[in-house]
Amino acid sequence: MSHEVIATDVRPRPTAVVAVTTTWQEFPTLWRDLLDEVWACLRAGGIDRGRRNVMLYRDDVPHVEVGVELSGPCPLTGRVVASNLPAGPVAMTVHRGAYAGLASAHQTVVDWCAAHRRRLAGPRWEVYGPHHDDPAEVWTEVYYLLT
């Protein structure tokens, strides 16, 4: 799949997340439980749909935030806290198709930044479109914060 990369500026977007420090080896088995924890909190607050899932990778340790975009206030409990997706200049692309192809989308953005002499600030994130059983209908926005 071919990914078109654009440079743009984004505003902060409020999120409800569980923030953890993990390993890249552990993360694939951890993220689903973290996301379920956020959704359980939101459902308890009366929100059961209409919000996009997000994963923010603050660095390469990785310090991650797994959660959901918020469009308004919601009571948060337990490990679920309010946060924001970063604001500022970004390079981004939209990946269409199965999640297995996300690594290619990330690499395309990194390569584009190198080719255009744009410096990565460190944080990067994914914003997921609505769930579809058909992988051809799935899309994910991939963002890299620039310096």
Residue pairs with C-beta under 8 A, 6 or more apart in sequence:
1 95
1 96
1 97
1 101
1 104
3 93
3 94
3 95
3 104
3 105
3 108
3 109
4 93
4 94
5 91
5 92
5 93
5 108
5 109
5 112
6 91
6 92
6 93
7 89
7 90
7 91
7 116
7 118
7 146
8 89
8 90
8 92
9 87
9 88
9 89
9 90
10 85
10 86
10 87
10 88
10 90
10 92
10 143
11 87
12 84
12 85
12 86
12 87
13 69
13 84
13 85
14 69
14 70
14 71
14 82
14 83
14 84
15 54
15 56
15 65
15 67
15 68
15 69
15 70
15 82
15 83
15 84
15 85
16 38
16 41
16 42
16 67
16 68
16 70
16 74
16 76
16 80
16 81
16 82
16 83
17 38
17 54
17 56
17 65
17 66
17 67
17 68
17 80
17 81
17 83
18 34
18 37
18 38
18 65
18 66
18 67
18 79
18 80
18 81
19 63
19 64
19 65
19 79
19 81
19 83
20 30
20 34
20 63
20 64
20 66
21 61
21 62
21 63
21 64
22 30
22 62
22 64
23 62
24 62
27 62
27 64
31 55
31 64
31 66
34 66
34 67
35 53
35 66
35 67
35 68
37 78
37 79
37 80
38 66
38 67
38 68
38 80
39 68
41 76
41 77
41 78
41 80
42 48
42 51
42 68
42 74
42 80
44 75
44 77
45 74
45 75
45 76
46 74
47 74
50 71
51 68
51 69
51 70
51 71
52 68
52 69
52 127
52 128
52 129
52 130
53 67
53 68
53 127
53 128
54 65
54 66
54 67
54 68
54 69
54 85
54 125
54 126
54 127
54 128
55 64
55 65
55 66
55 125
55 126
55 128
56 64
56 65
56 66
56 83
56 85
56 86
56 123
56 124
56 125
57 63
57 64
57 123
57 124
57 125
58 64
58 65
58 122
58 123
59 122
59 123
60 122
65 83
67 80
67 83
69 85
69 127
70 82
76 82
85 125
85 127
85 143
86 123
86 125
86 145
88 121
88 145
88 146
89 145
89 146
89 147
90 143
90 144
90 145
90 146
91 109
91 112
91 113
91 118
91 143
91 144
91 146
92 109
92 141
92 142
92 143
92 144
93 105
93 108
93 109
93 141
93 142
94 105
94 139
94 140
94 141
94 142
95 101
95 102
95 104
95 105
95 139
95 140
95 141
95 142
96 136
96 138
96 139
97 135
97 136
97 138
98 135
98 138
99 138
99 140
102 126
102 140
102 142
105 140
105 142
106 124
106 142
109 124
109 142
109 144
110 120
110 144
112 118
113 119
113 120
113 144
113 146
118 146
119 146
119 147
120 144
120 145
120 146
120 147
121 144
121 145
121 146
121 147
122 145
123 144
123 145
124 142
124 143
124 144
124 145
125 142
125 143
126 140
126 141
126 142
126 143
127 140
127 141
127 143
128 140
128 141
129 138
129 139
129 140
129 141
131 138
132 138
